Structure formats: structure tokens, C-alpha cells
Amino acid sequence: MPDPMAKAVASVRIDNERVRVTEWRFAPGAHTGHHCHEYPYVVVPLTTGILAIRNVDGETTAQLTAGAPYYRDAGVEHDVINANPAEFVFVEIELKG
């Protein structure tokens, strides 16, 4: 059974003056915790599935497809939750410059 208190595991792969690249691994039910993105970013899913997104407007879901990236501007505030019965993985690329 998924653990709704489990935290996603972030592994920073690159962090320099221009970019931060982080691999995020989510066990079923795991979440990032509420956070605000200080930089614009690109997410590249490594698996296909559904993520639940909690923000000030409530909860929505997003269908992600392995290899299909998306972009968001700085300032996004949310908690991201793995709504799948298996591990979900994506790479986040924050654009510092």
C-alpha cells in the first residue's frame, strides 16, 4: 500500500552557475513536499504515469509520458505526488541564468 507520508528522493546530478539538474524518484504515494520554484524549469519524465499536483487552487492530476518534456516559469508553488502503483521518475532541469 502506498505511503502518503513518504518523501520523493531527489538526487542532484549537476549544480553550477547556469543549471541545476535533479533526478526525482517517487515510490507509490511519495511526494516532494510543498515548495516554490525559484527558477524556470524543464521536466523530462523517465516513466509514464499520473502525478497529483496540490497547490493553493486545490488538487489536479497531470498525465506525463516518458521522454515528453514540459516547461514552467519560476514561481510555481505546489506539492507533487506519485498517483501510480509503481515508482515514478523524472529529471528536473532548473535554468539559473
Secondary structure by P-SEA (a helix, b strand, c coil): cccccbbbbbbbccccccbbbbbbbbccccccccccccccbbbbbccbbbbbbbccccbbbbbbcccbbbbbcccccbbbbbcccbbbbbbbbbbcc
